[in-house]
Amino acid sequence: MIILIPALLVLSALYWAFVALQLLRAMRQVPQLAELQPPPPPRWPRLSLVIPACDEEATLEPALRSRLREDYPELELVVIDDRSTDATGAIVDRVAAEDARVRALHIRSLPEGWLGKVHALHRGVEQASGEWLLFTDADVHLEPGTLRTAVAYCESRGLDHLGVFPEVWSASFRLDVALGTFGRLVALAARPHAVEDPRSRAAFGVGAFNLVRRSALERSPGLSWLRLELLDDAALGQMLKRSGARCGMAMGRGRVGLTFYPSLRELARGTEKNGFAGAGRFSQLRLVLFCLTLLALEGTPFAALLAFGHPLVQLAGGAIAALAVGASMVGSRWMARPVLPNLLLPLGTLFFVGCLLRSGYLAHRRGGIAWRGTLYPTALLRAGARYEFP
């Protein structure tokens, strides 16, 4: 035990130094969409927003109307009501009747061998007429001018794909504590600063805002290749890059936003879909090892503060904890997130680990992952997984 604690502190220090370094690189190299002023293209290409919606009556209409405030000249919205059991379909039809730019598509059944969202996106692409496609979730809000900026930026840099991290709104301090850990680990996995480098394996996509040149999608295996990929947004970016597309990332602070989950309960339920698949890759053992490693790396310095009678251990733990909180605060400020919840960083880590373990337990008990009223067997999802962590 005497040897273990210093070893864990050293590993934790290296981990948080790496987190800080990755953050600094991202802040330096990943642009803020709101600060970009790209030259307009000679001709504005037609743009289709492909928006899947399943039981989204509480959030859909305000988000759709925010997108209809856009003045992009060649715009259409393909809104897919994916087997909704609430008023989503009626909302889609009403908005489509009011604005000719909106096309309503209703899906009544899910074919075998498809995830619901990926199938909805696939059907939406079939109906879309744009040279550019924006895959975006139903609850995402856009500020006016966002689409012009994003398309002009891609055209001026020769990009085929742009993923934009949204500004995430939350309703409580407790939720902010938990979301800090989620955001930090997603950013570490994404390595957004390296996505535009064609020599790097880093590739990513964002469900809130995946802007894709249609010709690049057609040169790739396509959405049918991702039909059983739970991490479909990230896998889309990886598939495009490996097919020769030029990819980039940006931050959506002040331009692209959404309320991620309204409560801790909903956040935990949301993790049921991607937690076991992302952290464990459909293996209970890998999931447990990931959780133990995360607890050791993120929790050790804070635990060391309680090592009364061992001042050197407390001093080292305090220094590493200060680095962890400081780096997390800087990252939160950059992403337009509250900074004070980072003072409770270890609680966010504990909650996240609890969500992951819960997702693994539920997948084991059910024999698969249940989502949006459909149970997908683990063996089927494992065979259909496409995303590879860089």
C-alpha positions in Angstrom: 0.0 0.0 0.0 2.9 2.4 0.8 4.3 1.9 -2.7 0.8 1.8 -4.4 -0.3 5.3 -3.3 2.8 7.2 -4.7 2.5 5.2 -7.9 -1.1 6.1 -8.3 -0.4 9.7 -7.7 2.3 9.7 -10.4 -0.1 8.1 -12.8 -2.8 10.6 -11.9 -0.4 13.5 -12.3 0.6 12.3 -15.8 -3.1 11.8 -16.7 -4.1 15.3 -15.7 -1.1 16.8 -17.4 -2.2 15.0 -20.5 -5.7 16.3 -20.1 -4.4 19.9 -19.7 -2.1 19.5 -22.8 -5.0 18.2 -24.9 -7.2 21.0 -23.8 -4.6 23.6 -24.6 -4.1 22.1 -28.1 -7.8 22.1 -28.7 -8.2 25.7 -27.6 -5.4 26.7 -29.9 -6.4 24.7 -33.0 -10.2 24.2 -32.9 -12.1 27.3 -34.0 -15.1 28.8 -32.4 -17.8 28.9 -35.1 -19.1 32.3 -33.9 -15.6 33.9 -34.5 -15.2 32.6 -38.0 -15.7 35.0 -41.0 -15.1 32.9 -44.1 -15.6 34.4 -47.5 -19.0 33.5 -49.1 -18.8 30.9 -51.9 -19.5 32.1 -55.4 -22.7 30.1 -55.3 -24.5 28.9 -52.2 -24.9 25.1 -52.5 -28.3 23.6 -51.6 -28.3 22.4 -48.0 -30.6 19.8 -46.5 -31.0 19.4 -42.8 -31.8 15.8 -41.9 -33.6 15.7 -38.6 -34.7 12.4 -37.0 -37.3 12.8 -34.2 -38.7 10.1 -31.9 -41.1 11.2 -29.2 -39.7 14.7 -29.1 -42.9 16.7 -28.6 -41.5 18.6 -25.6 -38.5 20.1 -27.5 -39.1 19.7 -31.2 -41.1 22.7 -32.3 -39.0 25.5 -30.7 -35.8 23.8 -32.1 -37.4 23.6 -35.6 -38.4 27.2 -35.6 -35.0 28.3 -34.6 -33.7 26.6 -37.7 -36.4 28.2 -39.9 -35.1 31.6 -38.8 -32.0 30.9 -40.9 -31.7 33.0 -44.1 -29.7 30.4 -45.9 -30.8 30.8 -49.5 -31.0 27.1 -50.6 -32.4 25.4 -47.6 -34.7 22.4 -46.9 -35.5 20.6 -43.7 -36.2 16.9 -44.0 -37.9 16.0 -40.6 -38.3 12.3 -39.9 -41.0 11.2 -37.4 -39.5 7.9 -36.4 -42.3 5.8 -35.0 -43.3 8.4 -32.4 -46.1 7.6 -30.0 -46.6 11.2 -28.9 -47.5 14.4 -30.8 -44.2 14.5 -32.7 -45.8 13.5 -36.0 -48.5 16.2 -35.7 -45.9 18.9 -34.9 -43.9 17.9 -38.0 -46.9 18.0 -40.2 -48.1 21.4 -38.8 -44.7 23.0 -39.3 -44.4 21.5 -42.8 -47.8 22.9 -43.7 -46.7 26.4 -42.6 -43.3 26.5 -44.3 -42.5 25.0 -47.8 -38.9 24.4 -46.8 -39.9 21.6 -44.5 -40.5 18.1 -45.8 -42.3 15.6 -43.4 -41.4 11.9 -43.5 -43.2 9.4 -41.3 -41.7 6.0 -40.4 -44.1 3.5 -39.1 -41.9 0.4 -38.6 -38.2 -0.4 -38.2 -36.7 -3.0 -40.6 -34.7 -5.9 -39.1 -31.0 -5.2 -38.6 -31.2 -1.4 -38.2 -31.0 1.0 -35.3 -33.9 3.4 -35.3 -31.9 6.6 -35.6 -29.5 5.4 -38.3 -32.5 4.1 -40.3 -34.2 7.4 -40.0 -31.1 9.3 -41.2 -30.8 6.8 -44.1 -34.4 7.4 -45.1 -33.9 11.2 -44.7 -30.9 11.2 -47.1 -33.0 9.4 -49.7 -35.5 12.3 -49.6 -33.0 15.1 -49.3 -32.0 17.1 -52.4 -29.0 19.0 -51.0 -25.4 19.1 -52.1 -24.6 19.4 -48.4 -26.4 17.4 -45.7 -26.6 18.5 -42.0 -27.4 15.6 -39.7 -28.7 17.2 -36.6 -30.7 16.1 -33.6 -34.3 17.2 -33.1 -33.7 19.3 -30.0 -30.8 21.4 -31.4 -31.2 25.2 -31.6 -29.3 27.3 -34.2 -28.6 31.0 -34.1 -29.3 32.9 -37.4 -26.3 32.9 -39.7 -24.9 29.6 -38.4 -25.6 27.7 -41.6 -24.0 30.3 -43.8 -20.9 30.4 -41.7 -20.5 26.6 -41.5 -21.0 26.0 -45.2 -18.8 28.9 -46.2 -16.1 27.7 -43.9 -16.2 24.2 -45.4 -16.1 25.5 -48.9 -13.2 27.9 -48.2 -11.1 25.2 -46.6 -12.1 22.4 -48.9 -13.6 20.4 -46.1 -16.1 17.6 -46.7 -17.2 17.2 -43.1 -17.5 19.5 -40.2 -18.5 18.3 -36.7 -19.5 21.1 -34.3 -19.6 20.6 -30.5 -22.8 22.3 -29.2 -23.1 24.6 -26.3 -24.8 22.4 -23.7 -27.5 24.0 -21.4 -28.5 22.5 -18.1 -31.1 23.2 -15.5 -29.2 22.5 -12.2 -25.9 22.7 -10.5 -26.0 19.0 -9.9 -26.4 18.3 -13.6 -23.5 20.6 -14.3 -21.2 18.6 -12.0 -22.1 15.4 -13.9 -21.9 16.9 -17.4 -18.3 18.1 -16.7 -17.1 14.6 -16.6 -19.1 13.5 -19.7 -17.7 16.5 -21.7 -14.1 16.0 -20.6 -14.0 12.3 -21.6 -15.8 12.9 -24.9 -13.2 15.6 -25.7 -10.4 13.3 -24.8 -11.7 10.5 -27.0 -12.5 12.9 -29.9 -9.0 14.6 -30.1 -10.7 17.4 -32.0 -7.4 19.3 -32.6 -6.1 16.5 -34.7 -9.2 15.7 -36.8 -8.3 18.0 -39.7 -4.8 16.5 -40.0 -5.0 13.9 -42.7 -2.0 12.1 -41.2 -3.8 11.6 -37.9 -6.1 8.7 -37.1 -8.2 11.1 -35.1 -11.8 11.3 -36.5 -15.0 12.2 -34.9 -18.6 13.4 -35.5 -21.2 15.1 -33.4 -24.9 14.1 -33.4 -25.9 17.7 -32.8 -24.2 19.0 -35.9 -22.6 16.8 -38.6 -22.3 18.8 -41.8 -21.4 16.5 -44.7 -20.7 17.1 -48.4 -23.1 14.7 -50.2 -20.5 13.5 -52.7 -18.2 12.6 -49.9 -20.9 10.5 -48.3 -21.5 8.8 -51.6 -17.8 7.9 -51.8 -18.0 6.2 -48.4 -19.7 2.9 -47.5 -22.7 5.0 -46.5 -25.2 5.0 -43.6 -26.2 1.4 -44.3 -22.7 0.4 -43.2 -23.5 2.0 -39.8 -26.9 0.5 -39.5 -26.1 -1.2 -36.1 -23.5 1.3 -34.8 -24.6 2.9 -31.5 -21.9 5.5 -31.7 -23.2 6.5 -35.1 -22.3 10.2 -35.0 -18.6 9.5 -34.2 -18.5 6.6 -36.6 -19.9 8.7 -39.4 -16.9 11.1 -39.1 -14.5 8.2 -38.9 -16.0 6.5 -41.9 -15.8 9.7 -44.0 -12.2 10.4 -43.1 -11.1 6.8 -43.9 -12.9 7.1 -47.2 -10.7 10.1 -48.2 -12.9 13.0 -46.9 -11.3 16.1 -45.5 -12.8 16.5 -42.0 -12.7 19.3 -39.4 -14.1 20.2 -36.0 -15.4 23.5 -34.5 -17.0 24.7 -31.3 -20.6 25.9 -31.4 -20.6 28.3 -28.4 -23.2 30.9 -29.0 -24.3 29.3 -32.3 -25.3 25.7 -31.8 -27.0 24.7 -28.5 -29.2 22.1 -26.8 -30.4 20.9 -23.4 -28.5 17.6 -23.2 -30.7 16.1 -20.5 -33.2 17.8 -18.1 -32.2 15.8 -15.0 -29.7 13.4 -13.5 -32.2 10.6 -13.9 -32.6 11.3 -17.6 -28.8 11.5 -18.0 -28.4 8.1 -16.4 -31.1 6.7 -18.7 -29.4 8.2 -21.7 -26.1 6.5 -20.8 -27.9 3.1 -21.1 -27.5 3.4 -24.9 -23.8 4.4 -25.3 -22.2 3.6 -22.0 -21.8 -0.1 -22.3 -21.0 0.2 -26.1 -18.5 3.1 -25.7 -16.6 2.4 -22.6 -16.9 -1.4 -22.6 -17.2 -2.2 -26.3 -19.8 -4.8 -25.3 -17.5 -6.5 -22.7 -18.4 -6.5 -19.0 -14.8 -7.0 -18.1 -13.5 -4.1 -20.3 -16.2 -1.9 -18.8 -15.2 -2.7 -15.2 -11.5 -2.2 -16.0 -12.3 1.1 -17.6 -14.3 2.3 -14.6 -11.5 1.2 -12.1 -8.9 2.9 -14.2 -10.9 6.1 -14.4 -11.5 6.1 -10.6 -7.8 5.6 -10.0 -6.7 8.3 -12.4 -9.3 11.0 -11.5 -10.0 10.1 -7.9 -6.6 9.3 -6.3 -5.5 12.9 -5.7 -8.7 13.8 -4.0 -8.6 10.7 -1.8 -5.0 11.6 -0.9 -6.2 14.8 0.7 -7.8 12.6 3.3 -4.5 10.8 4.2 -4.1 12.5 7.6 -0.7 11.9 9.1 1.0 11.7 5.7 1.7 15.4 4.8 3.7 14.6 1.7 0.9 12.5 0.3 -1.6 15.2 1.1 0.6 17.9 -0.5 1.1 15.8 -3.7 -2.6 15.0 -3.8 -3.5 18.7 -3.3 -1.2 19.8 -6.1 -2.6 17.2 -8.6 -6.2 18.0 -7.5 -5.5 21.7 -8.1 -4.3 20.9 -11.6 -7.3 18.7 -12.3 -9.8 21.4 -11.1 -7.9 24.2 -12.8 -7.8 22.4 -16.2 -11.4 21.5 -15.9 -12.4 25.1 -15.1 -10.5 26.4 -18.1 -12.1 23.8 -20.3 -15.6 24.6 -19.0 -15.0 28.3 -19.7 -13.9 27.6 -23.2 -17.0 25.5 -23.8 -19.3 28.1 -22.2 -20.1 25.9 -19.3 -20.3 26.9 -15.6 -16.9 26.7 -13.9 -17.8 26.3 -10.2 -19.2 22.7 -10.6 -15.7 21.6 -11.3 -14.9 22.1 -7.6 -16.9 18.9 -7.1 -15.1 17.1 -9.9 -14.8 13.7 -8.0 -18.5 13.5 -7.5 -19.0 13.9 -11.3 -16.6 11.1 -11.9 -18.4 8.9 -9.3 -21.7 9.6 -11.0 -20.3 8.9 -14.4 -18.8 5.6 -13.3 -22.1 4.6 -11.7 -23.9 5.3 -14.9 -21.5 3.2 -16.9 -21.7 0.2 -14.5 -25.5 0.5 -14.5 -25.5 0.4 -18.3 -23.4 -2.7 -18.2 -25.6 -4.4 -15.6 -28.8 -3.6 -17.6 -27.3 -4.9 -20.8 -26.3 -8.1 -19.0 -29.8 -8.5 -17.5 -31.7 -7.8 -20.7 -29.3 -9.6 -23.0 -28.8 -6.4 -25.0 -29.5 -2.7 -25.1 -33.0 -1.4 -25.0 -33.6 1.9 -26.6 -36.7 3.7 -27.9 -38.9 0.7 -27.3 -36.6 -1.8 -29.1 -34.2 -4.4 -27.6 -31.1 -4.9 -29.6 -29.2 -8.1 -28.7 -25.6 -7.6 -27.6 -24.3 -10.1 -30.1 -26.0 -8.3 -33.0 -24.6 -4.9 -31.8 -21.1 -6.3 -31.3 -21.1 -7.6 -34.9 -22.4 -4.3 -36.3 -20.0 -2.0 -34.3 -17.9 0.1 -36.7 -16.3 2.8 -34.6 -12.6 2.3 -33.6 -11.1 4.4 -30.9 -8.0 6.1 -32.2 
